[in-house]
Amino acid sequence: MSRRTPSLAAAALVATLALLAPPAVAQMGMFGGDGGDKPVEILADEGIEWQQNTKAYIARGNAKAIRGDTTVAADTLTAYYRENATGGTEIFRVVADGKVRITSAQGAVQGDRGVYEVDRAVFVMTGGDIRLTSGTDVVTARDSLEFWEQRQLAVARGAASAARADKRIQADTLTATLGDGPKGGREVRRVDAFGNVNVATASENARAETGVYNLERGIATLRGKVRITRGQNQLNGEYAVVDLNSGVSRMLPAPSQDGQPSRVTGLFVPNREGAAAPAGAPASGAAPAAGTPAPGAAAAPILPARKPNAPAANAPPAKARP
């Protein structure tokens, strides 16, 4: 049974306002909701406490704070307060522990533990199954997920991933910039990726050291030890532009330390049908291969950029014979 008394309920109301009204979590673009002047409803199976010695308000047991279309749910909700310059009190930190989930009409965030620092307007989620959902966009992380309210920026750390439909970018760390969506909600506009970057579609993988993914244009720009693979075909270089909408990838030369363009290399393996010989163009001086390629449309090409230098004499052919 809940142990709520009028004074404790009032204290919990103040604590929840720190969660659901400016300048706290609900002020975030994702979680701003339509609370306005609506009242806050506090639910806690095991009661609500006011700890004067530690200056904290605590709601325990399947705790929920509901205001408008925004709900903060956790096993325990704790708000810490301090005295301010006017002689009153103010909330400076809110902690949600155990099966944390924040939902609104504009998105959702979940994890095992969430901490909101009011002064910096930063919410940090940790624990297992950390994820942020906004419209059709999903951002996940292994270690932590930060949301910087004033910058509308999410930072995912540790095996981080950002996905929309069948398009996905993964890296050690991702920063996702949010903006207004087409239906009034929020959506991810841009993702910056750092460390072990992997851009994946249904037919292709591209790896690099860093990358920038513009979700509005569907273009990923990759830099540093770039490797693009589709089946057994592969391109290697230092700079690439991947169009995830058309499926066309372009490897470009990048300036090296001595000022000379870096070389783009490619490996192209001809398609085979059973025991038939390769269907691609034969190497220089060889007789045409026996057999014909299997019918059907070819996949979107992997295009190496045109380079000022002639290809190496032993370079394999870059395209199949008509």
PLY file of the C-alpha trace (Angstrom):
ply
format ascii 1.0
element vertex 322
property float x
property float y
property float z
element edge 321
property int vertex1
property int vertex2
end_header
0.00 0.00 0.00
1.23 3.50 -0.76
2.38 5.51 2.27
1.57 8.91 0.82
0.76 11.79 3.15
-0.21 15.32 1.99
3.30 16.67 2.72
5.02 13.77 0.98
2.73 14.02 -2.02
3.56 17.71 -2.28
7.26 16.91 -2.10
6.86 14.31 -4.84
5.02 16.84 -6.95
8.01 19.18 -6.71
10.33 16.31 -7.58
8.32 15.35 -10.61
8.10 18.91 -11.83
11.88 18.69 -12.03
11.38 15.74 -14.36
8.50 16.99 -16.41
8.63 20.81 -16.52
11.29 23.37 -17.48
14.11 23.49 -16.94
14.23 19.70 -16.75
13.62 16.67 -18.92
10.31 17.65 -20.47
11.90 20.82 -21.75
13.87 18.65 -24.15
12.66 18.81 -27.71
12.02 15.08 -27.70
10.24 14.99 -24.39
8.73 18.46 -24.28
5.26 17.13 -24.87
2.20 19.29 -24.47
2.24 19.50 -20.66
1.66 23.23 -20.39
-0.08 23.91 -17.06
-1.43 20.38 -16.72
-1.15 18.74 -13.27
1.36 16.01 -12.48
0.17 12.57 -11.38
2.50 10.53 -9.14
2.13 6.75 -8.85
4.31 4.61 -6.55
3.39 1.15 -5.25
5.66 1.40 -2.19
5.15 5.04 -1.28
6.84 8.43 -1.55
9.49 9.68 0.89
10.99 13.05 1.79
14.51 12.63 3.19
15.41 15.98 4.76
18.93 14.95 5.79
19.94 13.99 2.25
17.65 16.64 0.72
15.91 14.17 -1.56
12.39 13.18 -2.64
11.99 9.46 -3.45
9.12 7.59 -5.13
9.55 3.81 -4.84
8.03 0.75 -6.48
6.89 0.90 -10.10
7.15 4.69 -9.85
5.58 6.83 -12.55
5.36 10.55 -13.09
2.76 11.57 -15.71
2.16 15.02 -17.12
0.29 15.55 -20.37
1.57 13.06 -22.93
4.90 12.51 -21.13
5.55 9.65 -18.72
8.70 8.90 -16.72
8.67 5.35 -15.36
11.23 3.48 -13.22
11.48 1.24 -10.18
12.61 4.32 -8.21
12.54 8.05 -8.94
14.75 10.34 -6.80
15.07 14.12 -6.99
17.85 15.98 -5.12
17.35 19.62 -4.12
19.43 22.50 -2.73
18.91 25.98 -1.41
19.00 28.77 -3.96
19.98 32.44 -3.78
16.45 33.55 -2.88
16.29 31.31 0.19
14.04 28.74 -1.46
14.93 25.33 -2.86
15.52 24.00 -6.35
16.02 20.59 -7.92
19.52 20.11 -9.38
19.62 16.35 -10.12
17.04 13.67 -10.88
17.90 9.94 -10.83
15.73 7.14 -12.24
16.76 3.57 -11.31
15.56 0.24 -12.69
13.74 -0.36 -15.98
13.78 3.32 -16.86
11.58 4.49 -19.72
10.63 8.00 -20.78
7.88 8.24 -23.39
6.00 11.00 -25.14
4.27 11.59 -28.46
7.64 12.62 -29.90
9.88 9.75 -28.84
11.12 7.38 -26.17
14.32 6.60 -24.27
15.00 3.48 -22.22
17.77 1.92 -20.10
18.52 0.68 -16.59
19.53 3.99 -15.01
19.01 7.60 -15.97
20.54 10.76 -14.47
19.40 14.26 -15.39
21.69 17.20 -14.51
19.43 20.24 -14.42
22.20 22.87 -14.58
23.65 21.45 -17.79
20.33 20.18 -19.18
21.93 16.79 -19.92
20.28 13.40 -19.47
22.52 10.28 -19.34
21.12 6.75 -19.69
23.21 3.68 -18.81
22.67 -0.06 -18.26
21.33 -2.69 -20.62
19.29 -2.27 -23.82
19.95 1.46 -24.07
18.01 3.02 -26.92
16.45 6.22 -28.18
13.49 6.03 -30.57
12.23 9.02 -32.52
9.82 8.41 -35.38
11.39 5.67 -37.53
14.90 6.37 -36.20
16.51 4.17 -33.55
19.80 4.96 -31.76
21.33 2.32 -29.48
24.47 2.05 -27.34
26.24 -0.47 -25.13
27.80 1.89 -22.56
25.79 5.11 -22.37
23.43 7.42 -24.22
23.53 11.16 -23.53
20.94 13.71 -24.62
21.99 17.38 -24.64
18.72 19.28 -24.58
19.95 22.72 -25.62
21.87 21.34 -28.60
19.30 18.66 -29.52
22.20 16.22 -29.66
22.35 12.55 -28.66
25.73 10.91 -27.98
25.82 7.09 -28.07
28.97 5.42 -26.70
30.15 1.83 -27.08
29.03 -0.35 -30.02
26.75 2.52 -31.03
24.22 2.23 -33.84
21.78 4.51 -35.66
19.21 2.99 -38.01
16.39 4.03 -40.30
14.56 1.23 -42.13
17.26 -1.06 -43.67
20.00 1.59 -43.52
22.36 1.52 -40.56
25.58 3.18 -39.37
27.65 1.74 -36.52
30.75 2.99 -34.70
32.48 3.15 -31.33
30.84 6.56 -30.77
27.97 8.27 -32.61
26.59 11.78 -32.26
23.07 12.19 -33.64
21.66 15.66 -34.32
17.86 15.85 -34.10
15.47 18.21 -35.85
11.78 18.67 -36.63
10.19 15.73 -38.40
7.66 15.90 -41.25
4.71 15.21 -38.93
5.67 17.54 -36.08
7.77 15.03 -34.14
11.54 14.69 -33.94
13.88 12.81 -36.23
17.60 12.29 -36.65
19.01 14.64 -39.27
22.75 13.88 -39.15
25.02 11.28 -37.57
28.77 11.76 -36.98
30.63 8.49 -36.43
34.03 7.91 -34.80
36.06 4.71 -34.63
35.37 1.40 -36.43
32.68 2.95 -38.62
30.45 0.58 -40.58
27.70 1.69 -42.97
25.44 -1.19 -43.98
22.62 -1.70 -46.46
20.93 -4.87 -47.67
23.66 -5.43 -50.30
26.78 -3.54 -49.20
29.12 -2.77 -46.30
31.48 0.20 -46.03
34.07 0.55 -43.26
36.21 3.52 -42.26
37.78 5.36 -39.32
35.29 8.27 -39.33
32.10 9.14 -41.16
29.22 11.59 -41.54
25.75 10.33 -42.50
23.22 12.88 -43.77
19.87 11.13 -43.34
17.90 13.72 -45.31
20.03 13.11 -48.43
20.87 9.49 -47.70
24.59 10.22 -48.24
27.40 8.86 -46.06
30.88 10.40 -46.35
33.67 8.16 -45.05
37.34 8.92 -44.33
40.37 6.94 -43.27
41.20 3.36 -44.36
37.92 3.04 -46.25
36.90 -0.41 -47.49
33.69 -0.98 -49.45
32.54 -4.57 -50.09
29.64 -6.01 -52.04
29.80 -9.77 -52.22
33.39 -10.59 -53.24
33.99 -7.18 -54.85
35.98 -4.64 -52.86
37.28 -1.08 -53.12
39.99 0.38 -50.88
40.99 3.99 -50.34
41.02 6.92 -47.95
37.81 8.75 -48.89
34.42 7.56 -50.14
30.89 8.80 -50.74
28.12 6.24 -50.33
24.60 6.96 -51.60
22.38 4.69 -49.52
19.29 5.60 -51.57
20.64 4.70 -55.03
23.10 2.05 -53.87
26.00 3.73 -55.71
29.33 3.98 -53.86
32.21 6.12 -55.11
35.79 5.83 -53.87
37.80 9.04 -54.33
41.50 9.82 -53.97
42.42 11.83 -50.92
45.57 13.97 -50.46
48.37 12.11 -48.73
50.92 13.55 -46.35
53.36 14.34 -49.18
50.66 16.21 -51.11
50.16 13.49 -53.72
46.73 11.87 -54.18
46.34 8.50 -52.52
45.78 5.52 -54.77
42.38 3.84 -55.06
42.49 0.07 -55.47
39.78 -2.39 -56.42
39.20 -6.13 -56.52
36.39 -7.33 -58.81
35.49 -11.01 -58.91
33.47 -12.14 -61.97
30.16 -13.89 -61.40
30.07 -17.64 -62.05
27.24 -19.98 -63.00
27.90 -23.52 -61.84
31.22 -24.66 -63.35
31.12 -22.07 -66.13
34.16 -19.87 -66.68
34.05 -16.25 -65.44
31.59 -14.09 -67.32
33.65 -10.89 -66.96
36.13 -9.61 -69.47
39.29 -11.78 -69.65
42.70 -10.46 -68.79
44.74 -8.91 -71.57
45.86 -11.51 -74.18
43.60 -14.30 -72.91
40.90 -16.02 -74.95
37.25 -15.14 -74.21
35.84 -17.18 -71.34
33.39 -19.98 -72.08
29.78 -19.75 -70.90
27.52 -16.80 -70.44
26.45 -14.92 -67.30
23.17 -15.75 -65.64
20.30 -13.52 -66.86
18.94 -10.74 -64.64
19.64 -7.14 -63.83
23.00 -6.31 -62.28
23.25 -4.69 -58.85
24.01 -0.98 -58.55
27.70 -0.44 -59.37
30.61 0.25 -57.09
32.35 3.07 -58.95
36.01 3.89 -58.46
36.79 7.55 -59.12
38.63 8.55 -62.28
42.26 9.15 -61.41
44.90 11.24 -63.21
47.43 8.38 -63.09
47.18 5.34 -65.38
46.24 2.09 -63.63
48.92 -0.41 -62.79
49.80 -2.86 -65.54
48.59 -5.84 -63.53
45.35 -4.21 -62.36
42.25 -6.39 -62.91
39.54 -5.19 -65.31
37.12 -2.72 -63.69
33.98 -3.83 -65.51
32.50 -6.85 -67.25
32.52 -7.36 -70.99
29.22 -6.26 -72.64
0 1
1 2
2 3
3 4
4 5
5 6
6 7
7 8
8 9
9 10
10 11
11 12
12 13
13 14
14 15
15 16
16 17
17 18
18 19
19 20
20 21
21 22
22 23
23 24
24 25
25 26
26 27
27 28
28 29
29 30
30 31
31 32
32 33
33 34
34 35
35 36
36 37
37 38
38 39
39 40
40 41
41 42
42 43
43 44
44 45
45 46
46 47
47 48
48 49
49 50
50 51
51 52
52 53
53 54
54 55
55 56
56 57
57 58
58 59
59 60
60 61
61 62
62 63
63 64
64 65
65 66
66 67
67 68
68 69
69 70
70 71
71 72
72 73
73 74
74 75
75 76
76 77
77 78
78 79
79 80
80 81
81 82
82 83
83 84
84 85
85 86
86 87
87 88
88 89
89 90
90 91
91 92
92 93
93 94
94 95
95 96
96 97
97 98
98 99
99 100
100 101
101 102
102 103
103 104
104 105
105 106
106 107
107 108
108 109
109 110
110 111
111 112
112 113
113 114
114 115
115 116
116 117
117 118
118 119
119 120
120 121
121 122
122 123
123 124
124 125
125 126
126 127
127 128
128 129
129 130
130 131
131 132
132 133
133 134
134 135
135 136
136 137
137 138
138 139
139 140
140 141
141 142
142 143
143 144
144 145
145 146
146 147
147 148
148 149
149 150
150 151
151 152
152 153
153 154
154 155
155 156
156 157
157 158
158 159
159 160
160 161
161 162
162 163
163 164
164 165
165 166
166 167
167 168
168 169
169 170
170 171
171 172
172 173
173 174
174 175
175 176
176 177
177 178
178 179
179 180
180 181
181 182
182 183
183 184
184 185
185 186
186 187
187 188
188 189
189 190
190 191
191 192
192 193
193 194
194 195
195 196
196 197
197 198
198 199
199 200
200 201
201 202
202 203
203 204
204 205
205 206
206 207
207 208
208 209
209 210
210 211
211 212
212 213
213 214
214 215
215 216
216 217
217 218
218 219
219 220
220 221
221 222
222 223
223 224
224 225
225 226
226 227
227 228
228 229
229 230
230 231
231 232
232 233
233 234
234 235
235 236
236 237
237 238
238 239
239 240
240 241
241 242
242 243
243 244
244 245
245 246
246 247
247 248
248 249
249 250
250 251
251 252
252 253
253 254
254 255
255 256
256 257
257 258
258 259
259 260
260 261
261 262
262 263
263 264
264 265
265 266
266 267
267 268
268 269
269 270
270 271
271 272
272 273
273 274
274 275
275 276
276 277
277 278
278 279
279 280
280 281
281 282
282 283
283 284
284 285
285 286
286 287
287 288
288 289
289 290
290 291
291 292
292 293
293 294
294 295
295 296
296 297
297 298
298 299
299 300
300 301
301 302
302 303
303 304
304 305
305 306
306 307
307 308
308 309
309 310
310 311
311 312
312 313
313 314
314 315
315 316
316 317
317 318
318 319
319 320
320 321
